[in-house]
Amino acid sequence: MDHPSFYDCAGPFSLQELADATGSEVPDAFKVQALSLKFSNVRALSDAASTDVSFFDNRKYLAQLEATSAGACLVHGAFADRVPAGTVPLVTGKPYRAFALALSKFYPEAMWPSVCDAGGPAGVHPSAELEEDVVVEPGAIVGAQAQIGAGSRIAAGAVIGRRVSIGRNCYVGALASLQHTLIGDRVIIHAGARLGQDGFGFAMDRIGHLKVPQIGRVVVQNDVEIGANSTIDRGALKDTIIGEGTKIDNLVQIGHNVVIGRHCVIVAHTGISGSTQLGDFVVMGGQSGTVGHISIGSGAQIAGASHPKEDVPAGARVGGTPARPLRQWGRELAILAKLAKGSGDGGGDG
């Protein structure tokens, strides 16, 4: 059945109401429309329909702006003429900040997400749905309208939030917490892992940093394993997705809107920044990391303590900071070692 969603939307709102709430301007050519147009949601440029409002604040997504079907778009004046004919530009000097304000209007409760409203035996809310052979250990909490499949076990002290869905034959370790998360079958989540908390999103400004509500989810597909004390943030608008069969070590941080493909291996202390996409069978070594908004192609390997700052082709092997082809990195290290040895300082402290 369809998931009931984790958030209640307060819309619809008129174009003028949104302009007032976000501090944006409706161009004169659209002032008449502003009296009648209604918008029901906020969505990304690529997903938005005529009843949605979106935003543009990164030149990397210019092609998406020009192709969007959004009914309105929060946009800087310099790009107002790039908005499609069917989209009303809401002009603002700070589109990302305006986007945060729009989200707050549509989803006022997203800043304080409901995790649990526990009650009943063993901390299981009466409205939660548990199939046969589910074990909920002492001290665990299962929130309202949560769903847990047959054969799954929730260890002591774990928290399963409101409307979280867990598949069959899963294990959730002690003191782990899940909110705004959908879990497939045969998933293992080790002790202390945190899934579905806010993504790290702020509209930064000289007057302060405005928190951006995060209304996406975390989706974990079948046969995934997530290590102890690892954290996976929910998406801002789209979902954070962990692909089938992927294995994540302890103490890994995965940011909002990240999409990880099937059967990837993410080793301890790795950090994956927001909106990064990994293909299938990617390997990221320990203490590696990425900047945001890049793609790592299928089969690529990132050496330990290495950090790509741009897209990595499929099948590539890279290392270093910033990451470059592994052979090049190895040659550079060898040359540096020879130079250091040849300098013959032999110094000492005295």
N, C-alpha and C positions, 0 to 999 in steps of 0.2 A: 504494500500500500504506500501511498505518498507520505513523505515525512511532513509533519504539520508546521515545520519551520521553527526556528529558535526565537524569532523576533516578531513583534507586532508592529505593523506599519501604521503611522498616524495619518497618512495622506488620504485622499488627494488634496493638493494645494494648487491655487491659481498661480499663473506666471508672476503676477505682481506680488503675491505673498512670498514667493521664493526670492524675488528680487529684493524685497524689503528685508527678509531674513538673512540674506547673504551679503547685503551691501553692494549689490551689483546693479548695473543700469540696463534697462530695456531700450534698445535703439528706437528712434522715433518711428521708423518704418514698421515696427511691430507693436506700437503702443495700443492700437485698436484690438489686436489679437490678445493682448495681455489681459483684457477684461473677461475673456471667455475661456481661454486655454486652461486645462487642468492636468496636473501631473501626479501620478500615483506612486512613483518610486525613483530611486537613484540607482543607476547602473553604469558599468564600464562602457566606454565608447563602443567596443565591439559587440556588446550584448544589448545595448539600449534599443528600445522601441519608441514609437511616436508618443507614448504616454510617460516616458521616462526623461529625467534630466541627467546629464552626464557632465564631465569636466575634462579640460585639456590643460596640462601644465608641464609637459615633457616633449620636446621636439622629436624624440625617438618614436612617438606615437602619432606623428603628423598624418601619416597615411590613414590611420584609424579615424582621426578627426574628419578627414575629407570624405570618408566612406560611411560615417556613422548614420544610424537611423533615429538617433535621439530626437525627441521633440524640442529640447532646449539643451544648451551647453554653456557651462561657465567657462569663460575664455578671456585671455588678455586681449586688449584692444588691438595689439599688433597682429593677432591671428583671427580677428573677427571675420575678415573677408575670406577665410579658408573654410568656414563653416558651411555645410551643404545647404542648398536652397530650402529644404524642408525643415531645417533646424533653426530655432531662434537663438541667437547669441545673447547670453547674459554677460555683459562686459564688466570685468573687474580687474584691478591691478594685482590681485592676489587670488588666482583661481583655486589653488589648493586649500587655502584658508576658507574660501567661500564654499568649497566642496565639504569641508568639515562642518561648517555651519548648516549646510543643507542636510547632511546626514543626521545631525542632531535634531533637526526639525522633523524629519520623517521617522526617526528611530530614537525618541527621547530616552527610552529605557536601556539602550545599548551601552550607555556609559556605566550602568550598574547591572550587569547581566545576572539573571537568576540562575543559581547553580542548583540548589536543592530546596525542597520544602518537605523535609523528611517527616515521616510519621509511620506508625505501625510497627510490627515486629521486626527486629534486627535492623531498624533504620530504613526499611523498605517502604516507600510511599504507597498508599493503597491503589493509586492509579497506575503504578508501574506494572509492566507486563513481563513476567518471567516464565520461560518455557520449562519443560521437565528437566530435572537433574541440574538445575542451576544451584550453585552453592554461594551463599553470601556469608562470609566469616564475620565474627563479632567485631563491632566497631565500624564496619563499613556502612556507607549511606548510599541509597539508590533513590534518586529524585523523582519528582512527578513526571508521569508519562514516559519514563525511560523504558527501553525495551532490551531484554537480554535473552540471547538464544540458548537452546538446549545444550547442556554439558559445559557451560562456561562457569568459571570460578572467579569470584571477586574477593580478594584477600583482605585481611584485617586492616581497617582504617582507610581503605580506598574510598573515593568519592566519585560517584557516577551522577552527573548533573542532569538537570531537567531536560527531558526529551532526547537524551543521548541514546543512540542505538548501538548495541553490541551483538555481533553475530554468534554463531554456534562454535562450541569447543574453543573458546578464547580464555585467556588468563590475564587478569589485571592484578598487578602486584601490590604489596602493602604500601599504603599511604600514597599511591598514585592518584591523580585527579584528572577527570575527563569532563569537559563541558563543550557544548557546541560541536560535538564530534560524532561521526558515523563510522563504525568499525565493522569490517567484514568478518569472515569466518577464519578460525584457527590463527588468530592474532595473539601474540605474546607481548604484554606491556609490563616491563619490570618495575621494581619498587621505586617510588618517588618520581616517576615520569609525570610530566605535566602536558596535557593536550588541550587545545582549544581556548587558551587565554588570549587576551588582547594582543594583536600585532603591535609592533613598535612604530606607531604612526603619529606624527606631529606636524602641524603646519607651523614651521619655525619663522620667527619674526623678531625684530628688535624690541618689540614691546612684550614679548613672551612667546611661549610655544603652546599652540592650541591643540588639544588632544583630538584626534580624528577617530570617531566611532568605527569599530570594526564589526561588520555585520555578515562576514563570510563564515565558513565552517572549516573544520578539518575532516577530510575523508581519507580513511585508511583502508586499503583494499586487502584482499585475502592473503594469508600466510606471511604477513609482515611481522618482524620482531623489532621492538623498540627498547633500548637499553635503559638502565637505571639512571634517574635524574636527568634524562634528556627532555628537551622542551620543544614543542611544535605549536607555533602561534596560528590562530585562525586567520582566515583571509579578511581583507578589508571589504571588498565587494565580492570577488570571486573566492573559490575555495582553495585552501592549501591541500594538496593531494600527495599521498604517499602510495606509490604503485605496488602492485602485486609482487610478493616475494622479496621485497626490499628488506635489508637487514641494517639496523641502525645501532651503533655501539652506545656505550655510556657517555653522558655529558656532551651530547650533541645539541646544538641550537639550530632550529629551522625556522626561518622568518615567515611572515605572512605572504600569501599568494605564491609560495614556492610550489612547483610541480616536480615531483620526483618520479621517474619512470619505473619500469618493472625490474626487479632483481638487481637493484643497485646495492652497493656496500659502502656505508658511511662510517668511518672509523672515529674513535673517541676524540673529543675536543674539536671537532669540525664545526664551523659556523657557515650557514648558507643564508645569504642576505635575501631580503624580500624580492619577490617576482622573478627569481632565478628559476630556470627550467633545466632539468636533467633528463637526458634520454634514458634508454634502457641499458642495464649492465654497466653503468658508470661506477667507478671506484674512486673514492676520495680518501686519501691517507690521513693519518692522525694529525691534528692541529692544522689542517688545511682550511681554506675558506674562500668564499667568492664575494665580489661586489654584487650589488643588486642589478636586476634587469639584464642578465646575460644568459646565454644558452650553453650548456655543456652537452656535446653530441653523444649519441649512443656509443657505448664501448670505450669512451675516453677514460684515461686514468690520470688522476691528479696526485702527484707525489706528496708525502707527508710534509707539513709545514710550508706548503706552497699555496699561492693565492692568485688565481686568474683575475684579470681586470677587464677582459673582453671575451667574446665568444670563443669556445674551444671546439674545433672540428670533431666530427665523429671518428672514433678510433685513435685520436691523438694521445700522446703521452707527454705531459708537461710537468715542469718543476720550477721552483724558485719563486721569488717575489720581486716584480710581477712575474707570473708564470710564463715560461717560454718552452719550446720543444726540449725534451729531456736530454737529447744529445748535445744540443747547444749549451744548455745549463751545465752539463757535466764538463764540457770543454772549458767553459768559463771558470768553473771551480778549480780545474787542473791548472789553468794558466795562473790564477791567483796564488795557488799553492806554490808554484815554481817561483813566482815573483817574490813571495814572502821568504822562501828558502834562500833565494839568490841575493836578497838584500844583505844577508850576513851581518845583521846588527850586532848580534851577540852581546848586547848591552848589559843589563843589570841595573840595579837601582842606584849604585854608588858612583 
